[in-house]
Amino acid sequence: MTASAWSLLAFFLVALVLLAWPVGKFLAALCDGRLPRWMQRIEAPLYELAGTKPEQSMHWLRYALALLAFNAVGAIFLYALQRLQGWLPLNPAGMGAVSPDSAFNTAVSFVSNTNWQGYGGESTMSYLTQMLGLTVQNFFSAATGIAVAFALVRGFARRGDGKSRGLVGNFWADVTRITLWLLAPLSFVLAVAFAGQGVIQNFDAYKTVQTIEATAGMQTQTQTLAMGPVASQEAIKMIGTNGGGFFNANSAHPYENPTALSNLLQMIAIFLIPAGLCFAFGRVVGDMRQGWAVLAAMTVMFVIAVVAVIPAEHAGNPLFASMGVDQAASVLQSGGNMEGKEVRFGIDASALFAAVTTAASCGAVNAMHDSFTPLGGMVPMVLMQLGEVVFGGVGSGLYGMLIFAMLAVFIAGLMIGRTPEYLGKKIEVREMKLISIAILVTPILVLAGTAVAVIAGAGKAGIANPGAHGFSEILYALSSAANNNGSAFAGLSANTPFYNGLLGLAMWLGRFAMIVPVLAIAGSLAAKKRLPVTGGTLPTHGPLFVSLLIGTVLLVGLLNYVPALALGPVVEHLVLWK
């Protein structure tokens, strides 16, 4: 790590904490329903129209059914919008209907907060589809994740006085308030900031311009420049840890991410709500030390990832040395592995962005992950395979980390012979069964899906790079889909009926087959009495617990994937150094 890389990382983390603190305070107020009267008056007509009352808390099962129904309707609407876009307005480029398999994959992708894109945005989706379909789901999928986190936090915070009976809140009120008072205002502010940096925002038709070669007197050449309402989608793409790009090049495109400042703002925006939720968690349960402990565990694992990926990219390709290729940094070149990276960002900002976007289940990219070195590319893959709990997606990162926290106290309880407790709630047989389901869902989807893809002829047909790297491309794709990240090793040709179907199934189950057990845990905890702290209670706010939590995440979350990693990036790295 160079001094400039350390400085960038330190500035990023300090700015993140300073901005996340007030966001966490507001998130806690949203979770508790402590809103000013004027906000409640604005909300009231919406609840009347929906036929619900925000003060009426739902049983966890009803909450889960409402969540599933809401997202299923969203997926159906988005699918229909893509299939009909050729006959709908705001389509200056004349985009036709999206194919059935791609429309299915995209609908599931954006509803599940994955935003996996097997298509080029500027060559496939009309402005109306981008705005009314993709951008709207960016808001709703993010609100869904935060709502689930709220439900779990309430389960810990409630006293279990016999009145809770598994009540975890009102889903419709949660989604409304999160969208209206959190996501929309933050996105508006960020969109204005992006537009000020040069991110485009218009409804113009695509422009045909002369290239530099033409102006230099060479043979006349032209290029078509895609236009569109980009800044507004870019803002919620980052704030909601969605990641879907308006353009195929995503945040490497100068119209999406033109400057070093816009790049920094995008990275901070990705982590802003996940970090703020840690502070909100501490406030709602009445012990800020608990929030700091969770944030500390996330930060330590994130810093380790950054310290691994940046030097790996600065090291470059060792095979070039035998060819006499100079990879050293100098006044004439950046040095290291610059393949697939934007010169305006360089290795440090590109590698940090890769760690941020895969730690946070965002999936936006400002560099080609497929062009990273084997170890450099393995870092974002591992961050996803940990379960997207290192900050993670909005909401999903916190509830995923709390699942591991409950598992950690269960392990500690076995060691000392006590019934495990977390925040005064006993972790018993029912909770452990549900925790096991929530943790095992994604490894099963990733490993089984990878096995199917490398066996099936249709799966092998999509591999552009045979051998270890081709295996890594498939493993990365399934890791990204099942963990709802959305980034890719783009050497895999995934826009086929086989991969659209396989990855669509992985995205849906990876999202909702984990959410339902989490809500069941929330309901179970809400009904439990909160026990007082005694001399035998395991402290869950100090360095010892942070270390235990990190160890649990690494051992349980990562060991499932070690054999698969050995067949992919590890073998590829050893081949380079043979």
Long-range contacts (C-beta under 8 A, 24 or more apart in sequence): 1-307, 1-310, 1-311, 2-314, 2-348, 4-348, 5-310, 5-348, 5-352, 8-348, 8-349, 8-352, 9-303, 9-306, 9-352, 12-264, 12-267, 12-268, 12-352, 13-299, 13-303, 15-268, 16-268, 16-271, 16-272, 16-275, 17-275, 19-268, 19-272, 20-271, 20-272, 20-275, 20-276, 20-278, 20-279, 21-276, 21-279, 23-186, 23-272, 23-273, 23-275, 23-276, 23-279, 24-275, 24-276, 24-277, 24-278, 24-279, 24-280, 24-282, 24-283, 24-291, 25-279, 25-280, 25-283, 26-181, 26-182, 26-276, 27-146, 27-182, 27-273, 27-276, 27-277, 27-279, 27-280, 28-279, 28-280, 28-283, 28-284, 30-150, 30-174, 30-177, 30-178, 30-181, 30-182, 31-150, 31-153, 31-154, 31-280, 31-284, 32-284, 33-173, 35-177, 35-181, 39-181, 42-180, 43-173, 43-176, 43-177, 43-180, 46-176, 47-172, 47-173, 47-176, 50-172, 52-170, 52-172, 52-173, 53-170, 54-170, 54-172, 54-173, 54-176, 54-177, 55-170, 56-170, 57-167, 57-168, 57-169, 57-170, 58-167, 58-168, 58-169, 58-170, 58-171, 59-165, 59-166, 59-167, 59-168, 59-523, 60-151, 60-166, 60-167, 60-168, 60-519, 60-520, 60-522, 60-523, 60-524, 60-526, 61-166, 61-519, 61-520, 61-523, 63-151, 63-168, 63-169, 63-170, 63-171, 63-519, 63-523, 64-515, 64-516, 64-519, 64-520, 66-171, 66-172, 67-144, 67-147, 67-148, 67-171, 67-515, 67-519, 68-512, 68-516, 70-140, 70-144, 70-171, 70-175, 71-111, 71-112, 71-140, 71-141, 71-144, 71-512, 74-111, 74-136, 74-137, 74-140, 74-141, 75-107, 75-108, 75-111, 76-107, 77-133, 78-106, 78-107, 78-110, 78-111, 78-133, 78-134, 78-137, 79-103, 79-104, 79-107, 81-128, 81-129, 81-132, 81-133, 82-106, 82-107, 82-125, 82-129, 82-133, 85-125, 85-126, 85-128, 85-129, 88-126, 88-128, 88-129, 89-128, 90-126, 90-127, 90-128, 90-131, 90-203, 91-126, 91-127, 91-128, 92-127, 92-203, 92-204, 92-205, 92-206, 92-227, 93-126, 93-205, 93-206, 93-226, 95-123, 95-124, 95-125, 95-126, 95-129, 98-124, 98-125, 101-496, 101-497, 101-500, 101-501, 102-495, 102-500, 104-500, 104-501, 104-504, 105-499, 105-500, 105-501, 105-503, 105-504, 105-507, 106-134, 108-504, 108-507, 108-508, 109-244, 109-486, 109-503, 109-504, 109-507, 110-134, 110-137, 110-138, 110-141, 110-242, 110-244, 111-137, 111-140, 111-141, 112-141, 112-484, 112-507, 112-508, 112-510, 112-511, 112-512, 113-141, 113-142, 113-144, 113-145, 113-240, 113-241, 113-242, 113-361, 113-393, 113-394, 113-396, 113-484, 113-511, 114-243, 114-363, 114-480, 114-481, 114-484, 114-485, 114-486, 114-507, 114-510, 114-511, 115-237, 115-242, 115-243, 115-244, 115-363, 115-486, 116-363, 116-480, 116-481, 116-486, 116-488, 116-503, 116-507, 117-244, 117-245, 117-248, 117-486, 118-494, 118-495, 118-499, 118-500, 118-503, 119-248, 119-495, 120-247, 120-248, 121-244, 121-245, 121-246, 121-247, 121-248, 122-226, 122-228, 122-246, 122-247, 122-248, 123-226, 123-248, 127-203, 127-228, 127-229, 130-228, 130-229, 130-233, 130-246, 131-229, 131-232, 131-233, 134-233, 134-244, 135-232, 135-233, 135-236, 138-233, 138-236, 138-237, 138-240, 138-242, 138-244, 139-179, 139-183, 139-184, 139-187, 139-236, 139-240, 140-175, 140-179, 141-240, 141-242, 142-178, 142-183, 142-236, 142-239, 142-240, 142-241, 142-242, 142-273, 142-393, 142-394, 142-395, 143-174, 143-175, 143-178, 143-179, 143-183, 144-175, 144-395, 144-515, 145-393, 145-394, 145-395, 145-396, 146-174, 146-178, 146-182, 146-273, 146-277, 146-394, 146-395, 147-171, 147-174, 147-175, 147-178, 147-395, 148-395, 148-396, 148-399, 148-515, 148-518, 148-519, 149-277, 149-281, 149-395, 149-396, 149-398, 149-399, 150-174, 150-395, 151-518, 151-519, 151-522, 152-398, 152-399, 152-402, 152-518, 152-519, 152-521, 152-522, 152-525, 153-280, 153-281, 153-284, 153-285, 153-398, 153-402, 154-284, 154-522, 154-526, 155-425, 155-521, 155-522, 155-523, 155-524, 155-525, 155-526, 156-284, 156-285, 156-402, 156-422, 156-423, 156-425, 156-525, 157-284, 157-285, 157-286, 158-525, 158-526, 158-530, 159-529, 159-530, 160-425, 160-526, 160-527, 160-528, 160-529, 160-530, 161-529, 164-526, 164-527, 165-526, 165-527, 166-523, 166-524, 166-526, 166-527, 167-523, 167-526, 168-519, 168-522, 168-523, 168-526, 182-273, 183-236, 183-239, 183-240, 186-235, 186-239, 186-269, 186-272, 187-232, 187-235, 187-236, 187-239, 187-240, 188-235, 190-234, 190-235, 190-238, 190-239, 190-265, 190-269, 191-231, 191-232, 191-234, 191-235, 192-231, 193-262, 193-265, 194-231, 194-234, 194-235, 194-262, 194-265, 195-231, 197-258, 197-259, 197-261, 197-262, 197-265, 198-254, 198-255, 198-258, 198-259, 198-262, 199-230, 199-231, 199-234, 199-255, 199-256, 199-257, 199-258, 199-262, 200-227, 200-228, 200-230, 200-231, 200-255, 201-229, 201-230, 201-231, 201-232, 202-227, 202-228, 202-229, 203-227, 203-228, 203-229, 204-228, 226-255, 230-255, 230-256, 234-266, 235-269, 237-362, 237-364, 238-266, 238-269, 238-270, 238-362, 238-364, 239-269, 239-272, 239-273, 239-394, 240-273, 240-394, 241-270, 241-273, 241-274, 241-360, 241-361, 241-362, 241-392, 241-393, 241-394, 242-362, 242-363, 242-364, 242-486, 243-357, 243-362, 243-363, 243-364, 243-365, 243-485, 243-486, 243-487, 244-363, 244-364, 244-486, 245-364, 250-364, 250-365, 250-366, 251-353, 251-364, 251-365, 251-366, 252-342, 252-365, 252-366, 252-367, 252-368, 257-366, 259-344, 260-344, 260-345, 260-349, 263-345, 263-349, 263-353, 263-366, 264-349, 266-353, 266-364, 266-366, 267-352, 267-353, 267-356, 270-356, 270-357, 270-360, 270-362, 270-364, 271-356, 271-360, 271-391, 273-394, 273-395, 274-298, 274-360, 274-391, 274-392, 274-393, 274-394, 274-397, 274-398, 275-391, 277-394, 277-395, 277-397, 277-398, 278-398, 281-398, 281-402, 285-423, 287-423, 287-541, 289-541, 290-423, 290-540, 290-541, 292-541, 293-540, 293-541, 293-542, 293-545, 293-546, 293-549, 294-398, 294-401, 294-402, 294-405, 294-549, 296-546, 297-401, 297-546, 297-549, 297-550, 297-553, 298-389, 298-390, 298-391, 298-392, 298-397, 298-401, 300-546, 300-550, 301-359, 301-386, 301-390, 301-550, 301-553, 301-554, 302-355, 302-359, 302-390, 302-391, 305-355, 305-359, 305-379, 305-382, 305-383, 305-390, 306-351, 306-352, 306-355, 308-375, 308-379, 309-351, 309-354, 309-355, 309-372, 309-375, 309-376, 309-379, 309-380, 310-347, 310-348, 310-351, 310-352, 312-351, 312-372, 312-373, 312-375, 312-376, 312-379, 313-337, 313-347, 313-350, 313-351, 313-372, 313-373, 313-376, 314-347, 315-373, 316-373, 317-373, 317-576, 318-576, 318-577, 319-576, 337-371, 337-372, 337-373, 337-376, 339-368, 339-371, 340-367, 340-368, 340-369, 340-370, 340-371, 340-372, 341-367, 341-368, 341-371, 342-366, 342-367, 351-376, 354-379, 354-380, 355-379, 355-380, 355-383, 357-485, 357-487, 358-383, 358-384, 358-485, 358-487, 359-383, 359-388, 359-390, 359-391, 359-392, 360-388, 360-390, 360-391, 360-392, 360-393, 360-397, 361-388, 361-392, 361-393, 361-396, 361-397, 361-483, 361-484, 361-485, 361-486, 362-393, 362-485, 362-486, 362-487, 363-480, 363-485, 363-486, 363-487, 364-486, 364-487, 365-487, 368-490, 369-476, 369-487, 369-488, 369-489, 369-490, 370-473, 370-488, 370-489, 370-490, 370-491, 373-573, 373-576, 374-468, 374-469, 374-472, 374-569, 374-570, 374-572, 374-573, 374-576, 375-569, 375-573, 377-472, 377-476, 377-489, 377-569, 378-472, 378-565, 378-568, 378-569, 378-570, 378-573, 380-487, 381-472, 381-475, 381-476, 381-479, 381-565, 381-569, 382-558, 382-561, 382-565, 384-479, 384-480, 384-483, 384-485, 385-443, 385-446, 385-479, 385-483, 385-557, 385-558, 385-560, 385-561, 386-553, 386-554, 386-557, 386-558, 387-439, 387-442, 387-483, 387-553, 387-557, 388-483, 388-484, 388-485, 389-553, 389-557, 393-484, 396-484, 396-514, 399-518, 400-514, 401-549, 401-553, 403-435, 403-438, 403-439, 403-518, 403-521, 404-439, 404-549, 404-552, 404-553, 404-556, 404-557, 405-540, 405-549, 406-431, 406-435, 406-521, 407-432, 407-435, 407-439, 407-552, 407-556, 408-545, 408-548, 408-549, 408-551, 408-552, 409-538, 409-540, 410-435, 411-548, 411-552, 412-538, 412-548, 413-538, 416-538, 418-536, 418-538, 420-538, 421-531, 421-537, 421-538, 422-540, 423-530, 423-540, 424-530, 424-531, 424-532, 424-533, 425-525, 425-528, 425-530, 425-531, 426-528, 426-531, 430-524, 431-521, 431-524, 431-525, 434-517, 434-518, 434-520, 434-521, 434-524, 435-517, 435-521, 437-513, 437-517, 438-514, 438-517, 438-518, 438-521, 439-556, 439-557, 441-482, 441-509, 441-510, 441-513, 441-514, 442-482, 442-483, 442-510, 442-514, 443-560, 443-561, 445-478, 445-481, 445-482, 445-506, 445-509, 445-510, 446-475, 446-478, 446-479, 446-482, 446-483, 446-506, 446-561, 446-564, 447-478, 447-560, 447-561, 447-564, 449-478, 449-481, 449-482, 449-502, 449-503, 449-506, 450-474, 450-475, 450-478, 450-564, 452-502, 453-477, 453-478, 453-498, 453-499, 453-502, 456-498, 458-496, 458-497, 458-498, 458-499, 459-498, 459-499, 459-502, 461-493, 461-496, 462-492, 462-493, 462-494, 462-496, 462-498, 462-499, 463-491, 463-492, 463-493, 464-491, 464-492, 464-493, 465-491, 467-572, 468-567, 468-568, 468-569, 468-571, 468-572, 468-575, 469-568, 469-572, 471-567, 471-568, 472-568, 472-569, 472-572, 475-564, 475-565, 475-568, 477-503, 478-502, 478-503, 478-506, 479-561, 481-506, 481-507, 481-510, 482-506, 482-507, 482-509, 482-510, 483-510, 484-510, 484-511
